[in-house]
Amino acid sequence: MGGWLRRWISWGFLTIAILIQVAFILSLVTGMLNPLFYDTKYLVGQGADFFSYYQAGHNVLNGLDPYALPNPLVVPYLYLYRYLPYFAYTFGAILNLVSPFVAYWFWIGVLTGAVWLAALRTRTLAKTLNRPDWEGYIAMGMWFVFTPIYIELFVGQVTLFAAILMFFALTNPSFVEGRKTRGTMTIFWTAGALTKIIPYFIAPVLLAAGRVRTVLVAIIVMVLAIVVVPAGLESLQFFLDFNTARATTIIPYPGDHSLKMLLYYLLGEQSTDARVVTGLLIAVFLGLAILATLYSRDVWSCAGLFSTAYFFIMLDVWEHHYTFLLPLLVLAWIRGRPEDKARWIPLALTLLMSIPAMPIIEFLSGLGPGVHPINWSPVWQIVYHSSKIVPALIFYGWLLLTAFRSPRSDSGLASFFATFRNAWVGLISGDNPTAEGGILVRKEGEIEEGEIILGPEQPSNH
């Protein structure tokens, strides 16, 4: 494909993607896209997640438990608040500076601005990685074309914001250059983990990369945030009991796009007890992620493995949660080498997960939009619940293969010891390997016998 053609195609893709993003915003006012998604068509109402934060903040400002449902509510409707108490005392309380709907639209502006900042950062990152302009334009377009973002905006969630904070942490210059002073990287990652707990999943990767002090700071901040708020142990116990119960019992629900829900239908709806399945999924997916982290220098791929594992081991995985995969899909695309045809897989998966599944199944099944998805036959349930989790499984496999292409050393045992050496050195001295294109590279003079060093001219084999 000629260079001029690639440029025109990439510009066309970016233009269409921006128009799609504009359509998201317009639909928040008109509702024109709502029939395409389960969460926007059948659930409580626009901003229901956001209003749970608002109500929880209103509760604590008035001396009530963040999980209480006073009568009357200060918001028109909501989902039950199911987050840690400190979030109500911070984010929720700040929201109460203005009325609920003004706060909601302000949050929409913050999310939209964060997406644009991430897209611009992606463009800069592509140039840093010496990628041609057309690849950078496509990477920017990936941020705008992803339809789970619309659901995130509709319900007023914080998953995408946490994902973008993690994205900035993984691409922060202080992290990439292995600096001892890396306050901004620590702030980005800690803030993301406090917003949504999923960023904590990549803690083993940061430890293996020598960023032990960053992890310790984040843990200390989280512990302080939990214990200093005056909500008390009863609120914390409610949080633990509520979320644990939903993690161990499968209740058929069309809005759940987890691997457990897909297995429930694949196995013939035999059991609602998910404890054994949960244990097996944790052992497989977290086990493989840990193995890859001990073996590989590829920080971005290993971070993606732990993050993607969330969708396989948890139960309440809503469609908007897949916005957390978007930064990792973007990173996977822009760091791919031109000679590696598999680098197109992350882009293809982004487009695949952007296709609304519900109207397609309504059309292909002949059932039409009048039949609630919970009443679909098992075959169509399997197809529907595969629409997001199967691409995520493919991405996990792609990340696993990519990670194992960049070993720390020329033997598994040496890689294992090099991992713990990184963590020890990072804890004691704060000296860390650099991360060129997501691949850890030891500074000159720190090479151990048997280690493979991947320099700038060969950041990876993919």
Secondary structure, DSSP 4 states (H G I P E B T S, - for coil): --HHHHHHHHHHHHHHHHHHHHHHHHHHHH-TTGGG-HHHHTSS-TTHHHHHHHHHHHHHHTT--TT---SS-SSS--PPP-S-HHHIIIIIHHHTTS-HHHHHHHHHHHHHHHHHHHHHHHHHHHHHTT--HHHHHHHHHHHHH-THHHHHHHHT-SHHHHHHHHHHHHT-HHHHTT-S--HHHHHHHHHHHHH-SGGGGGHHHHHHTT-HHHHHHHHHHHHHHHHHSTT-HHHHHHHHHHHHHHHHB----TT--SHHHHHHHHTTS---B-HHHHHHHIIIIIHHHHHHHHHB-BHHHHHHHHHHHHHHH-S---GGGGGGGHHHHHHHHHT--TT-GGGHHHHHHHHHHTS-HHHHHHHHHS--TTS-GGGS-HHHHHHHHHHHHHHHHHHHHHHHHHHTTSBSBSSHHHHHHHHHHHHHHHHHT----EEETTEEEPPTT-PPTTB----TT-S---
